[in-house]
Amino acid sequence: MSANPDFVYAPPMSPYLDILYQDDDLVVLNKGSGLLSVPGRLAEHQDCLQNRVTKVLPSATIVHRLDMATSGILLMALNKPAHVSISRQFEKRQTKKTYIARVYGQLEKNEGSVELPLICDWPNRPKQKVDHENGKKALTHYRVISRAIGQEMNQNDNSTLVELTPITGRSHQLRVHMLAIGHPILGDRLYAHDKALTISPRLQLHAQMLTINHPVTGKSLTFTSKCPFI
């Protein structure tokens, strides 16, 4: 049984492809919210960022993913040596990533960390859950950027804008960690309660920054993407 039975896939068409940077070894893209990173099993789920890119750059291969509902920076390799090099950086946690999210309610502290192990919630997949016995280690740092209380945003909003830095890269990590401390991300169709869901028509989670070492030159490269919901 699907955790989201009323879902209809309607990927954004404009911009169809947003390339932020490209050289002989890698391409950096700005993925829209609502677009799959890779194709799904069903015929209607074949339109995805990977397939859009390979129409223009046939050698492009996916190195990491973003959740369908998450927007922001996604990097693809353009040859096998680059793929191996960048994949190794992700595996060894040598990359740096920051996300922007708007979460429900007011965080008690201006900064902190969430360290809770995660595992697939198998009967409700693709949902994940905290599991202290069988879950894989997961660590997220957070920092408050701004707070909205009451009518400050011209809506009945009670939310906090936060910068999230995942140290590990578990599936749905940021979404489940924020939920676990009582502050689900606004617009999260999988995890948010009704109040947090109705405030936003989209998941308010954006991959804002990614730093890697170039697979050939070794030079540190930082890519950024403007957050669309602030």
C-alpha positions as CSV (number, residue, x, y, z in Angstrom):
1,M,0.0,0.0,0.0
2,S,1.3,3.4,-1.0
3,A,1.9,6.0,1.8
4,N,0.6,8.6,-0.6
5,P,-2.3,7.0,-2.6
6,D,-3.7,10.2,-4.1
7,F,-0.4,11.3,-5.7
8,V,-0.4,12.3,-9.3
9,Y,2.9,12.9,-11.0
10,A,3.0,16.3,-12.7
11,P,6.6,17.3,-13.1
12,P,7.4,21.0,-13.8
13,M,8.0,21.8,-17.4
14,S,9.5,25.3,-17.1
15,P,12.3,25.5,-16.9
16,Y,12.7,22.1,-18.6
17,L,16.4,22.0,-17.8
18,D,18.3,24.5,-15.6
19,I,22.1,24.0,-16.0
20,L,24.1,26.0,-13.4
21,Y,27.6,24.8,-14.5
22,Q,29.1,22.4,-17.0
23,D,32.6,21.3,-18.0
24,D,34.1,18.2,-19.5
25,D,33.7,16.2,-16.4
26,L,30.6,17.3,-14.6
27,V,27.3,19.1,-14.9
28,V,25.5,20.9,-12.1
29,L,21.7,21.3,-12.3
30,N,19.0,23.1,-10.4
31,K,16.2,20.5,-10.0
32,G,12.6,21.8,-9.6
33,S,10.3,20.6,-6.9
34,G,8.1,17.8,-8.2
35,L,10.6,16.3,-10.6
36,L,12.0,12.9,-10.0
37,S,15.8,12.6,-10.0
38,V,15.7,9.2,-11.7
39,P,13.0,7.3,-13.5
40,G,10.4,5.4,-11.6
41,R,9.1,1.9,-12.5
42,L,5.8,3.1,-14.1
43,A,5.7,4.5,-17.7
44,E,4.3,7.8,-16.4
45,H,7.3,8.2,-14.1
46,Q,9.9,8.2,-16.9
47,D,10.2,12.0,-17.1
48,C,13.0,12.8,-14.7
49,L,16.0,15.0,-14.4
50,Q,18.4,12.1,-15.4
51,N,16.5,11.5,-18.6
52,R,16.2,15.2,-19.4
53,V,19.9,15.6,-19.0
54,T,20.9,12.5,-21.0
55,K,18.9,13.8,-24.0
56,V,21.4,16.7,-24.2
57,L,24.5,15.1,-22.5
58,P,24.3,11.3,-23.3
59,S,27.2,10.4,-21.1
60,A,25.8,11.9,-17.9
61,T,25.3,9.6,-15.0
62,I,23.6,10.2,-11.6
63,V,26.0,10.5,-8.6
64,H,23.5,11.4,-5.9
65,R,19.8,12.1,-5.7
66,L,17.3,14.6,-4.3
67,D,13.8,13.6,-3.2
68,M,11.2,14.3,-5.9
69,A,9.6,17.1,-3.8
70,T,13.0,18.7,-2.9
71,S,14.4,21.4,-5.2
72,G,17.9,22.5,-5.6
73,I,21.4,21.5,-6.6
74,L,22.1,18.1,-8.1
75,L,25.4,17.1,-9.7
76,M,26.0,14.5,-12.5
77,A,29.2,13.1,-13.8
78,L,30.0,13.2,-17.5
79,N,32.6,10.3,-17.7
80,K,33.4,7.2,-15.6
81,P,36.6,8.5,-13.9
82,A,34.6,11.6,-12.7
83,H,31.8,9.4,-11.5
84,V,34.1,7.3,-9.5
85,S,35.9,10.3,-8.0
86,I,32.7,12.2,-7.0
87,S,31.0,9.1,-5.7
88,R,34.0,8.4,-3.5
89,Q,33.7,11.9,-2.1
90,F,30.1,11.4,-1.2
91,E,30.8,8.0,0.4
92,K,33.7,9.4,2.5
93,R,31.6,12.5,3.4
94,Q,34.1,14.8,1.9
95,T,31.4,16.9,0.2
96,K,29.6,19.7,2.0
97,K,25.9,20.3,1.6
98,T,23.4,22.8,3.1
99,Y,19.7,22.9,2.7
100,I,17.1,25.6,3.5
101,A,13.8,24.5,5.0
102,R,10.8,26.1,6.5
103,V,9.5,24.0,9.4
104,Y,6.3,24.1,11.4
105,G,6.4,25.9,14.8
106,Q,9.2,27.6,16.8
107,L,12.4,25.7,17.4
108,E,13.5,26.1,21.0
109,K,17.2,26.6,20.3
110,N,18.8,28.7,17.6
111,E,21.1,25.9,16.6
112,G,21.6,22.3,17.5
113,S,21.9,18.8,16.2
114,V,19.7,15.8,15.6
115,E,21.3,12.4,15.9
116,L,18.7,9.7,15.4
117,P,19.2,6.4,13.5
118,L,16.9,5.8,10.5
119,I,15.5,2.8,8.8
120,C,12.9,2.2,6.0
121,D,9.3,2.0,7.4
122,W,8.7,-1.0,5.2
123,P,4.9,-1.3,5.5
124,N,4.6,2.4,4.6
125,R,7.5,2.7,2.2
126,P,9.0,5.0,0.9
127,K,8.6,6.5,4.4
128,Q,11.5,6.2,6.8
129,K,11.4,6.2,10.6
130,V,13.6,6.4,13.6
131,D,14.8,3.0,14.9
132,H,17.2,3.0,17.8
133,E,17.9,-0.8,17.5
134,N,18.2,-1.4,13.7
135,G,18.5,2.1,12.1
136,K,21.6,3.4,10.4
137,K,23.4,6.3,12.1
138,A,22.1,9.7,10.9
139,L,23.3,13.2,12.0
140,T,21.9,16.6,11.0
141,H,23.0,20.0,12.2
142,Y,20.5,22.9,12.1
143,R,20.6,26.7,12.5
144,V,17.7,29.1,12.7
145,I,17.7,31.8,10.0
146,S,14.5,33.6,10.8
147,R,11.1,33.1,12.6
148,A,7.6,33.8,11.4
149,I,4.9,34.1,14.0
150,G,1.2,34.8,13.4
151,Q,0.6,37.2,10.5
152,E,4.2,38.2,9.7
153,M,4.0,36.4,6.4
154,N,0.5,37.6,5.5
155,Q,-0.9,34.2,6.4
156,N,-1.7,32.3,9.5
157,D,1.9,31.1,9.8
158,N,3.9,29.8,12.7
159,S,7.1,28.6,11.2
160,T,10.9,28.8,11.4
161,L,13.3,29.1,8.5
162,V,16.3,26.9,9.1
163,E,19.6,26.0,7.5
164,L,20.1,22.2,7.6
165,T,23.5,20.5,7.2
166,P,23.3,16.7,6.8
167,I,26.5,15.0,7.9
168,T,25.2,11.6,6.8
169,G,23.0,11.1,3.7
170,R,20.2,8.8,4.7
171,S,17.0,8.7,2.7
172,H,14.5,11.4,3.8
173,Q,17.0,12.2,6.6
174,L,16.2,15.9,6.9
175,R,12.4,15.4,6.7
176,V,12.4,12.6,9.4
177,H,14.8,14.4,11.7
178,M,12.7,17.6,11.7
179,L,9.6,15.6,12.3
180,A,11.2,13.7,15.1
181,I,11.9,16.9,17.1
182,G,8.3,18.1,16.5
183,H,8.9,20.5,13.6
184,P,7.9,18.8,10.3
185,I,8.8,20.6,7.1
186,L,6.0,22.6,5.6
187,G,4.2,21.0,2.6
188,D,5.6,17.5,3.3
189,R,3.0,15.1,1.9
190,L,4.6,12.1,3.5
191,Y,5.4,13.4,7.0
192,A,3.7,16.7,7.8
193,H,0.5,16.9,9.9
194,D,-2.5,18.8,8.4
195,K,-1.5,22.2,9.7
196,A,2.0,22.0,8.4
197,L,0.7,20.5,5.1
198,T,-1.8,23.2,4.3
199,I,0.5,26.1,4.8
200,S,2.5,25.3,1.6
201,P,1.6,23.7,-1.7
202,R,5.1,22.3,-2.0
203,L,7.7,20.8,0.3
204,Q,9.7,23.7,1.6
205,L,13.1,22.0,1.4
206,H,15.8,23.3,-1.0
207,A,19.3,22.0,-1.6
208,Q,21.0,25.4,-1.6
209,M,24.7,24.7,-1.6
210,L,27.1,21.8,-2.6
211,T,30.9,21.8,-2.3
212,I,33.0,19.1,-4.0
213,N,36.6,18.7,-5.2
214,H,36.8,18.7,-8.9
215,P,37.5,15.1,-10.1
216,V,40.4,16.2,-12.3
217,T,41.9,19.3,-10.9
218,G,41.2,18.7,-7.3
219,K,40.1,22.3,-6.9
220,S,37.3,22.9,-4.4
221,L,34.1,24.0,-6.2
222,T,31.1,25.4,-4.4
223,F,27.7,25.7,-6.2
224,T,24.7,27.6,-4.9
225,S,21.1,27.9,-5.9
226,K,18.7,30.6,-4.7
227,C,15.9,29.3,-2.5
228,P,12.6,29.7,-4.3
229,F,10.4,30.0,-1.2
230,I,12.1,32.8,0.7
